[in-house]
Amino acid sequence: AQSVAQPEDQVNVAEGNPLTVKCTYSVSGNPYLFWYVQYPNRGLQFLLKYITGDNLVKGSYGFEAEFNKSQTSFHLKKPSALVSDSALYFCAVRDRNNFNKFYFGSGTKLNVKP
Amino acid sequence: GAVVSQHPSRVICKSGTSVKIECRSLDFQATTMFWYRQFPKQSLMLMATSNEGSKATYEQGVEKDKFLINHASLTLSTLTVTSAHPEDSSFYICSALAGGVYEQYFGPGTRLTVT
């Protein structure tokens, strides 16, 4: 079965430090992978995606993610965290065999402290 | 970027009444729209998938007679919560897919409170 796991409910990091939000997936075939961010009482905003090609993808607000096929991971990273990055982050995978099927992780709350 | 709107952003209704939430894709045609419910502990639950002009596909455990979804055009989908009860209070989010685009675009969400 297809699934996405975000093993950390919460990640705490100091402003200026690098941050990583983890995501692993289980899908058949090659995945389409996404990261979204959600601020309080708002919908999800698209950050970045991996479709094919270079394993390191760059997205909005200085975020990047690395697709690792052998580890079936797609961790979100940023070299230097900002307090304004504090939000809820969701990893998602789209089923290549059923284009209307998306699977979302449970979300990770990122807290960046000044 | 693609913009999806939702209306209303917040609604309070009495138990037993019905509430309609609209989801619009403002600058693109949405081949598919999705409705999610988000629970307080953050997880998203997919309620249904709808394609323009056809019946919505509901996820297991979602009552289709209670959560009526209509996708009347390529830019509008509506979710009607019928005979609402306090346990239906939640944050409802829609999203839309455009043809040839890989990612979903989400609306800003609707906070429903049933008293």
Interface residues (C-beta under 8 A of the other chain):
Chain A: Y32 F34 Y36 N41 R42 G43 L44 Q45 F46 K49 I51 L88 F90 R94 N100 F102 F104 S106 G107 K109
Chain B: G1 V4 Q6 T32 F34 Q42 S43 L44 L46 T49 N51 F91 I93 S95 L97 Y102 E103 Q104 Y105 F106 G107 P108 G109 R111
